Structure formats: structure tokens, C-alpha cells
Amino acid sequence: MGKIGVWVIGIYGSVGTAVTIGTSAIIQGLCPPHGVTTETEPINRLNLVGLKDLVFGGHDIRESSLHDSALQYYRENGVPSYEVLEKVKDDLDQITSRVKTGTTLNCSKPIQAIPKAASATNDNTIRESIEQIKRDISEFKAQNSLSEVIVVNLSSAEPYLEIEDKHTELSGFEKMLDANDKSAIRSSTMYAYAAIDLGCPYINFTSSNASLLPALQVFAREKGVPFMGNDGKTGETLIKSALAPVFKYRNLEVMTWQGYNLLGNMDGEVLMDQKTKDSKIESKDHLLPKILNKSPHTHVGIDYVSSLKDWKTAWDFVHFKGFLDTKMSMQFTWQGCDSMLAAPIVLDLVRLVNFAKANGEKGEMRHLSCFFKNPIGVDEQDLHLQFHSLMDYVDSHSNKA
């Protein structure tokens, strides 16, 4: 199979940092592969690329290094251990040497000033930016003798993009790019277009709807490229999609499901922008009506609490009716280290999407719906049924592996 490249957009972010640290730590035997579903039966029967054969590179707008990002993450969150960080330092430094400056088109992050090198990309036309992204990925592939490159969007959430006709039909989309209409796209749109144009499988792990616009999905199918998104399912929404079916299976009427989320990482800071927050809430809040027999009153609250750093906390209240209309309730609190929940899923998706490309598959990878809050091409939100879809896929391909 050869070496497989993983090109990460936003590689210095907490998830990108966790993915690279974790991969190196597992390879070195410093920790077990907890959370990596592709290391379990029966998925590991497929001829998936080994973790030791993954080569990381990426784009980021920050002037940093993976080791510096890792140290900052450790100081703020207490994980992983300092001993692990020191043992993976050389690997992180090698990956840092493969990182290129990203684009900041329509960047709305309420964070520290953007470095000049990244800000300068705003002066490029859309087509110029796309060509630069393609050059960076192509050089990465050639310099590291890679047989394939998987592009993963781990950048911060972007403001919701209103979908118009020019976003749905490919010829109109191409004309819009030629006209340099920057207001009609986001940075992630250019990354996705560049990846697809190069024939690279593409994963949108973010809630940004501009990352896989309908026209880009058409483009990917024409190019024979597998893709999947949107918005990795890691915490409260994962629990919702597992618990909500219980009420459906037992014919218990959910009247209200209120959820409150406290985030302290950069994603939380970015979500202080109301348009970006609205996009994230829509991604988190749509699943319950699709699982339950009736649509309950729902609410998803998201607040930025800087002291929490990467320790995401959520509290949910479920009010439901049972036999003889007896009103009952359930509450749960969820606290998880956000990036440590997300990182193993990224590895799963990389390995499974690479497997799909090697088997000549293209278009949306519907069998990967269990990993996403808003899976493309899939209405089913019941986690159990989504996981069965993945198992059916694995069963059908096991004899081919």
C-alpha cells in the first residue's frame, strides 16, 4: 500500500495536535489505541493502512510548531503527560517541517492578530489561493513519496453560508470562482476544491457547511473522489444519538430535551461570533426530531468559559411521559477532553476513507455516518442504526481485504 499522507487543515489546533501526538505515542508503544474504532474487531480485519504508515503535514495560519502547541495544550489541560511529549518531540518536529501557511479568507476569528504571512493570502484571487494549496499538497506528496493523500479539515468553525444556486450547480460554481466572488465562499471551500481537484479524499470534521457545498460534492463524484462530513460527533451529541433511541424503542414520549454546553477552547472562543454559533447549534440540534416519533421542545445552549480550556462540559435535561401519562425526567452531565475524544475518530476516518479510495469508491461515504453530527446523504440519526451501517459495510468488504 505504501505511505499515506494526511494533510491537516488547522494542524496546530488542539485536535490536530492531539492526532499527531497520539499517532506517534501509539506507534512507540507509549499508550494503547483507546478510542480508535478501527483497531477493534471486525473493522481491523480490513486491509487498512497502518498507523506507522501515515505521514502528516498540513496548513495553519498560526506561526507556531506542533511541539509548542503540544506544550501549551499540556500546560492548559494536564494531558498528555510531559514524558510522552518529550518522547514524541522528534516526530512532532518532523511534521512541523511539512506545515505550510494557510489562507485567512473571510476569517472571523475573535482571537489574536493573524500573522502577516497568512494575512497576505487575502490579496490572492480565489483561483490563485486554490493553486497555492494544490502546490503545497502536491509537494508534500512528492517529497515524501506518498501513494495517496487524505485531506482533513480540522480548522475552526466558520460562519454559516447561505446556499444559493451558484453553490449547487458545478458550472455556476466555477464561474463564481472565476469572478473572484470571495463573499460567496469560505476558506474551507478553497481547501476542499483544491483537494478534490487533485483527486485527494476529503473529510470535513467541522460544522462549516461551506466546506462541502453541493457543487463540491458533484465535483468530487466527477473526479472519483470519496468524501464525508460534516461535524465530528464526539461528546454530548454522541450521547444524545445513543440515548434518544431508548425512548423511541420503549414508546416513551419526550416532551423536552434541553442541553447546555460549556466550551473553553478555541472552538468555544470562535463560537462567540453569533453567526458561527448558529451554524454549530443547527448541527447539534437537528437530530432529535429525526430519531423520536414526535418532535419535542429542544434547546442547545453554547457558552464560552475560558477557564475550562479543552475540557468540554455539558448538562442535559430530558422530560418525558410514560404509562398513564406519568411525567418523568432524566438528567446527565458529560465532561470530556474535547480533542482527545475527536483525535481517534480522525484516525478512523482517514483509514476508512483511504480504504474506500483504494477500492475505487467515490462520493459520500454514507457508512461513516456514525462519526458525524450532520452526515452528508444520511437522514438516519440513531447511533445504533448508523453503526450497523458501518458493520454491514465492513462485512461486505471483509472478503475483499
Legacy VTK file of the C-alpha trace (Angstrom):
# vtk DataFile Version 3.0
C-alpha trace
ASCII
DATASET POLYDATA
POINTS 401 float
0.000 0.000 0.000
2.896 2.377 0.702
2.916 5.509 2.796
-0.304 7.546 3.039
-0.245 11.295 3.585
-2.622 13.042 5.978
-2.857 16.743 5.133
-4.494 18.540 8.061
-6.080 21.963 7.695
-5.575 23.630 11.070
-2.851 21.236 12.158
-1.644 23.424 15.061
-5.115 23.373 16.606
-5.868 21.179 19.593
-7.336 18.310 17.549
-4.506 18.340 15.014
-2.009 18.394 17.865
-3.755 15.505 19.634
-3.899 13.422 16.434
-0.175 13.759 15.763
0.868 13.183 19.386
-1.441 10.193 19.716
-0.342 8.524 16.498
3.328 8.781 17.468
2.622 7.607 21.037
0.687 4.539 19.856
3.391 3.601 17.346
6.058 3.888 20.054
4.021 1.759 22.445
3.589 4.619 24.918
-0.190 4.181 25.137
-2.906 1.807 23.875
-5.158 2.893 20.970
-8.177 3.722 23.149
-10.941 5.390 21.114
-9.621 4.159 17.760
-12.514 2.064 16.474
-10.522 0.757 13.512
-8.274 -1.094 15.963
-11.218 -3.275 17.071
-12.951 -6.349 15.649
-14.212 -6.729 12.994
-13.010 -3.490 11.378
-9.368 -4.371 11.873
-9.865 -7.327 9.532
-9.891 -4.910 6.626
-6.578 -4.181 4.974
-6.407 -0.660 6.437
-3.289 1.455 6.337
-1.200 1.025 9.479
-0.706 3.993 11.782
3.062 3.716 11.228
2.470 4.319 7.510
0.694 7.656 7.994
2.742 10.773 7.160
1.380 14.079 8.476
1.613 17.587 7.071
-0.779 20.494 6.787
-1.772 24.131 6.662
-2.171 26.553 9.540
-2.449 30.323 9.817
-0.571 30.418 13.126
3.176 30.897 13.481
3.956 28.020 15.806
5.164 24.426 15.886
3.497 21.190 16.899
5.764 20.815 19.914
4.934 24.343 21.093
1.222 23.646 20.549
1.589 20.390 22.479
3.334 22.086 25.400
0.664 24.783 25.544
-2.041 22.110 25.454
-0.317 20.228 28.295
0.013 23.377 30.460
-3.658 24.212 29.983
-5.192 20.732 30.210
-2.733 18.479 32.030
-2.710 15.880 29.230
-0.941 14.037 27.776
1.913 13.501 30.206
5.070 15.576 29.862
7.054 12.342 29.481
5.017 11.387 26.414
5.513 14.835 24.904
9.271 14.579 25.240
9.337 11.124 23.643
7.328 12.249 20.603
9.132 15.601 20.168
11.295 14.457 17.249
8.236 13.172 15.383
6.385 16.442 16.000
9.367 18.446 14.762
9.458 16.411 11.543
5.770 17.077 10.955
6.247 20.793 11.656
8.794 20.932 8.826
5.964 19.925 6.465
3.494 22.637 7.561
2.649 25.490 5.168
0.966 28.860 5.765
-2.788 28.682 5.271
-5.317 31.148 3.935
-7.445 33.515 6.028
-10.182 34.355 3.537
-13.205 35.824 5.368
-11.630 34.880 8.680
-13.866 35.979 11.552
-11.924 34.543 14.490
-12.121 36.845 17.558
-8.601 35.856 18.531
-5.097 37.266 18.467
-3.856 39.110 15.388
-3.347 36.900 12.369
0.306 36.601 11.231
1.298 38.705 8.232
2.195 35.657 6.147
-1.334 34.318 6.496
-2.989 37.720 6.111
-1.220 38.202 2.794
-3.269 35.373 1.284
-6.297 37.662 1.356
-4.709 39.566 -1.550
-4.752 36.482 -3.774
-7.643 35.710 -6.070
-9.672 32.610 -5.275
-8.043 30.729 -8.131
-4.554 31.808 -7.011
-5.228 30.591 -3.485
-6.531 27.256 -4.769
-3.450 26.784 -6.945
-1.161 27.546 -3.984
-2.971 24.984 -1.835
-2.630 22.426 -4.623
1.099 23.124 -4.938
1.590 22.656 -1.200
-0.228 19.315 -1.186
1.480 18.110 -4.373
4.926 18.965 -2.986
4.073 17.132 0.229
3.089 14.054 -1.749
6.168 14.104 -3.977
8.747 14.911 -1.293
7.517 12.094 0.939
6.931 9.502 -1.812
3.298 9.065 -0.836
0.898 6.809 -2.699
-2.147 8.820 -1.566
-3.004 11.964 0.405
-6.124 12.329 2.563
-7.123 15.929 3.321
-8.849 16.563 6.661
-10.435 19.857 7.659
-9.814 20.420 11.387
-9.944 24.213 11.270
-12.202 26.296 13.493
-15.888 26.572 12.649
-16.846 29.207 10.077
-19.996 31.364 9.862
-22.905 29.656 8.123
-23.054 30.246 4.363
-26.440 30.778 2.759
-26.737 28.287 -0.084
-27.633 29.830 -3.452
-27.966 28.436 -6.977
-24.285 29.121 -7.673
-23.369 26.759 -4.827
-25.356 23.807 -6.152
-24.577 23.558 -9.887
-20.948 22.975 -10.850
-20.725 25.223 -13.914
-22.217 28.148 -11.989
-19.857 27.430 -9.113
-16.845 27.510 -11.456
-17.998 30.838 -12.893
-18.319 32.237 -9.376
-14.739 31.189 -8.621
-13.532 32.791 -11.863
-15.367 36.008 -10.931
-13.432 36.022 -7.631
-16.602 36.387 -5.573
-14.974 35.960 -2.153
-18.182 36.798 -0.305
-19.762 33.614 -1.691
-17.280 31.149 -0.172
-15.214 30.443 2.929
-11.593 29.382 3.319
-12.658 25.753 3.680
-14.309 25.926 0.246
-10.945 26.538 -1.381
-9.218 23.766 0.563
-11.930 21.299 -0.438
-11.852 22.331 -4.101
-8.044 22.016 -4.205
-8.120 18.575 -2.577
-10.835 17.258 -4.883
-9.151 18.689 -7.977
-6.019 16.739 -7.011
-8.079 13.580 -6.508
-7.494 13.543 -2.742
-10.204 12.072 -0.480
-11.631 14.827 1.710
-13.029 14.794 5.259
-14.837 17.773 6.758
-14.642 17.282 10.519
-16.005 20.782 11.173
-19.543 22.178 11.208
-18.709 24.548 8.318
-21.328 23.977 5.623
-19.153 25.795 3.053
-16.565 23.028 3.247
-18.614 20.542 1.215
-21.090 22.609 -0.776
-23.438 20.715 -3.130
-21.364 21.779 -6.154
-18.221 20.443 -4.491
-19.970 17.126 -3.905
-20.807 16.974 -7.606
-17.183 17.850 -8.387
-15.940 15.033 -6.141
-18.183 12.452 -7.792
-16.988 13.539 -11.242
-13.379 13.290 -10.070
-13.935 9.876 -8.489
-13.133 11.187 -5.012
-14.623 9.802 -1.773
-15.595 12.380 0.830
-17.587 12.708 4.034
-18.731 15.234 6.658
-19.974 17.196 8.473
-19.022 17.921 12.076
-17.375 15.108 14.022
-19.652 13.558 16.663
-17.616 13.325 19.863
-19.449 14.421 23.007
-22.947 15.487 24.007
-24.421 14.833 20.570
-22.876 11.353 20.545
-24.630 10.586 23.839
-27.905 12.047 22.546
-27.829 9.857 19.447
-27.265 6.798 21.641
-29.817 7.632 24.377
-32.675 9.057 22.315
-33.439 5.695 20.642
-34.220 4.243 24.099
-37.292 6.485 24.298
-38.290 5.550 20.758
-37.866 1.806 21.369
-39.999 1.928 24.558
-42.629 4.335 23.168
-41.871 6.984 25.790
-42.849 10.468 24.667
-40.051 13.015 25.037
-41.634 16.402 25.672
-38.481 18.442 26.271
-34.759 17.928 25.758
-32.674 20.872 26.952
-28.909 20.883 26.618
-26.239 23.339 27.735
-22.632 23.214 26.601
-19.637 24.984 28.135
-16.526 25.198 25.978
-13.205 26.780 26.864
-11.011 26.001 23.856
-10.503 27.917 20.615
-13.679 26.411 19.177
-15.559 27.946 22.092
-13.866 31.287 21.511
-14.716 31.229 17.817
-18.340 30.451 18.701
-18.607 33.814 20.424
-19.380 35.026 16.918
-23.178 34.629 16.705
-23.297 33.522 13.052
-20.699 30.844 13.707
-22.531 29.745 16.854
-25.812 29.481 14.926
-24.129 27.133 12.449
-22.841 24.920 15.268
-26.189 24.856 17.092
-28.015 23.846 13.924
-25.587 20.943 13.502
-26.147 19.791 17.115
-29.893 20.368 17.412
-31.403 18.708 14.353
-31.020 15.052 15.262
-33.718 14.533 17.935
-36.750 15.060 15.645
-35.188 12.562 13.228
-34.862 9.888 15.935
-38.011 10.324 18.034
-41.569 9.607 16.952
-42.605 13.160 17.847
-40.699 16.445 17.763
-40.044 17.599 21.341
-39.220 21.068 22.528
-35.443 21.282 22.194
-32.773 23.787 23.003
-28.999 23.728 22.677
-27.045 26.391 24.535
-23.334 27.009 23.941
-21.273 29.321 26.140
-17.581 30.111 26.134
-15.911 29.592 29.520
-12.208 30.243 29.090
-11.097 28.554 32.331
-12.329 25.147 31.096
-9.800 25.116 28.246
-10.309 21.831 26.329
-12.488 20.186 28.981
-15.926 20.409 27.402
-18.829 20.178 29.856
-22.491 19.573 29.003
-25.667 19.167 31.072
-28.848 17.735 29.567
-32.377 17.550 30.974
-34.919 15.174 29.424
-38.606 15.456 30.360
-40.734 12.559 29.137
-44.091 10.811 29.596
-44.669 7.147 30.253
-47.619 4.868 31.032
-50.812 6.701 32.113
-49.138 9.952 31.017
-46.830 9.815 34.032
-44.248 12.569 33.726
-40.664 11.573 34.466
-37.237 13.045 33.849
-33.627 12.149 33.292
-30.509 14.302 33.617
-26.921 13.651 32.693
-23.674 15.556 32.841
-20.922 14.961 30.334
-17.357 16.160 30.701
-14.710 15.157 28.247
-11.380 16.347 26.930
-12.651 17.527 23.581
-9.608 16.897 21.406
-8.871 13.529 22.994
-12.374 12.440 22.003
-12.004 13.784 18.464
-8.468 12.655 17.603
-9.074 8.879 17.393
-12.131 9.464 15.196
-9.941 11.410 12.767
-7.631 8.398 12.521
-10.617 6.109 11.913
-11.928 8.329 9.134
-8.531 8.672 7.463
-8.041 4.911 7.383
-11.571 4.105 6.197
-11.689 6.807 3.526
-8.292 5.696 2.243
-9.645 2.125 2.105
-12.621 3.397 0.072
-10.372 5.204 -2.412
-8.161 2.122 -2.826
-11.303 0.103 -3.611
-12.435 2.535 -6.298
-15.297 4.057 -4.293
-16.357 7.669 -4.787
-18.819 10.216 -3.499
-20.220 10.464 0.001
-19.244 7.642 2.342
-22.656 7.089 3.968
-21.426 4.145 6.026
-19.338 6.612 8.059
-22.432 8.467 9.316
-21.902 7.291 12.913
-18.865 9.587 13.144
-20.750 12.808 12.229
-23.429 15.044 13.708
-24.727 16.025 10.276
-23.735 13.192 7.923
-23.990 14.022 4.243
-26.609 11.985 2.401
-27.916 10.308 5.564
-31.152 11.171 7.383
-30.852 8.413 9.983
-29.540 9.797 13.310
-29.980 6.724 15.515
-26.385 5.879 16.505
-27.167 2.162 16.732
-28.533 2.004 13.189
-25.672 4.165 11.919
-23.143 1.794 13.462
-24.926 -1.193 11.910
-24.457 0.530 8.552
-20.712 0.622 9.171
-20.702 -3.036 10.230
-22.646 -4.010 7.082
-20.008 -2.214 5.025
-17.201 -3.983 6.866
-18.884 -7.382 6.409
-19.330 -6.791 2.685
-15.664 -5.857 2.247
-14.014 -8.319 4.631
-13.690 -10.996 1.960
-12.074 -8.492 -0.404
-9.459 -7.268 2.078
LINES 1 402
401 0 1 2 3 4 5 6 7 8 9 10 11 12 13 14 15 16 17 18 19 20 21 22 23 24 25 26 27 28 29 30 31 32 33 34 35 36 37 38 39 40 41 42 43 44 45 46 47 48 49 50 51 52 53 54 55 56 57 58 59 60 61 62 63 64 65 66 67 68 69 70 71 72 73 74 75 76 77 78 79 80 81 82 83 84 85 86 87 88 89 90 91 92 93 94 95 96 97 98 99 100 101 102 103 104 105 106 107 108 109 110 111 112 113 114 115 116 117 118 119 120 121 122 123 124 125 126 127 128 129 130 131 132 133 134 135 136 137 138 139 140 141 142 143 144 145 146 147 148 149 150 151 152 153 154 155 156 157 158 159 160 161 162 163 164 165 166 167 168 169 170 171 172 173 174 175 176 177 178 179 180 181 182 183 184 185 186 187 188 189 190 191 192 193 194 195 196 197 198 199 200 201 202 203 204 205 206 207 208 209 210 211 212 213 214 215 216 217 218 219 220 221 222 223 224 225 226 227 228 229 230 231 232 233 234 235 236 237 238 239 240 241 242 243 244 245 246 247 248 249 250 251 252 253 254 255 256 257 258 259 260 261 262 263 264 265 266 267 268 269 270 271 272 273 274 275 276 277 278 279 280 281 282 283 284 285 286 287 288 289 290 291 292 293 294 295 296 297 298 299 300 301 302 303 304 305 306 307 308 309 310 311 312 313 314 315 316 317 318 319 320 321 322 323 324 325 326 327 328 329 330 331 332 333 334 335 336 337 338 339 340 341 342 343 344 345 346 347 348 349 350 351 352 353 354 355 356 357 358 359 360 361 362 363 364 365 366 367 368 369 370 371 372 373 374 375 376 377 378 379 380 381 382 383 384 385 386 387 388 389 390 391 392 393 394 395 396 397 398 399 400
